[in-house]
Amino acid sequence: MPEGASLAFPCDFPIKVMGRKQPSFAQIVMEIVLKHAPDFDPASIEMRPSRQGRYLSVTCVVRATSREQLDTLYQELCDHPSVVMVL
């Protein structure tokens, strides 16, 4: 999570995850997000391919309950080999 960000919890928090386009990428992101935010609605995922179609961005809006929750979610997403960037 960006340093210096001040949030009042709980809050809706968008997370954009970018990775190489592959059939399982959105599923991978969804499984990681659900592990940290069990009330996340997978139907709300937004996906956009890059201009040349090599990458996919997946946006998930989670109901964040703490800074620690977001930090561990970001860390697990960043650590996954399919993920290129998390915003």
C-alpha positions in Angstrom: 0.0 0.0 0.0 1.3 3.5 -0.8 3.2 5.0 2.1 1.7 8.0 3.8 -1.9 7.0 2.8 -4.3 7.8 5.6 -7.5 5.7 5.5 -10.5 5.4 7.8 -11.5 1.8 8.2 -13.6 0.1 7.1 -13.6 1.5 3.6 -13.9 0.3 0.0 -10.4 0.2 -1.5 -9.6 -0.5 -5.2 -6.6 -2.6 -6.0 -5.3 -2.8 -9.6 -3.2 -5.9 -10.4 -1.3 -6.2 -13.7 0.2 -9.3 -15.1 1.0 -11.2 -18.3 -2.2 -12.2 -20.1 -2.9 -15.8 -19.4 -6.2 -17.7 -18.9 -5.7 -18.2 -15.2 -4.5 -14.7 -14.2 -7.9 -13.3 -13.1 -8.6 -16.5 -11.1 -5.2 -16.3 -9.4 -5.9 -12.7 -8.4 -9.4 -13.5 -7.2 -8.2 -16.4 -5.0 -5.5 -14.2 -3.3 -8.0 -11.4 -2.8 -10.6 -13.7 -1.3 -8.1 -15.1 1.1 -7.6 -11.7 2.6 -11.1 -10.2 2.0 -13.6 -13.1 2.3 -16.6 -10.8 1.6 -15.2 -9.8 -1.8 -17.6 -10.2 -4.6 -15.8 -11.9 -7.6 -18.5 -10.7 -9.9 -17.3 -7.1 -9.3 -13.8 -7.8 -10.9 -13.0 -5.5 -13.8 -10.5 -6.7 -16.4 -8.8 -4.7 -19.2 -6.2 -6.0 -21.7 -3.3 -3.8 -22.6 -3.2 -2.1 -25.9 -1.2 -4.8 -27.5 -2.9 -7.6 -25.6 0.2 -8.9 -23.8 -0.9 -7.8 -20.3 -4.1 -7.8 -18.3 -5.1 -5.5 -15.6 -7.6 -6.8 -13.0 -9.2 -4.3 -10.6 -10.8 -5.5 -7.4 -12.6 -3.3 -4.9 -12.3 -4.8 -1.4 -13.9 -3.8 1.8 -10.7 -3.0 3.8 -10.9 -3.4 7.5 -7.3 -2.6 8.5 -3.9 -1.4 7.2 -2.5 -4.8 8.1 -5.1 -6.5 5.9 -4.2 -4.3 2.9 -0.4 -4.7 3.6 -0.6 -8.5 3.6 -2.9 -8.6 0.6 -0.5 -6.3 -1.4 2.5 -8.4 -0.3 1.0 -11.7 -1.4 -0.1 -10.2 -4.7 3.4 -8.7 -5.3 5.1 -12.0 -4.4 3.1 -14.1 -7.0 5.2 -14.9 -10.1 2.3 -14.0 -12.5 1.9 -10.5 -11.1 4.0 -7.7 -12.7 2.6 -4.7 -10.7 0.1 -3.9 -8.0 -1.3 -0.4 -7.6 
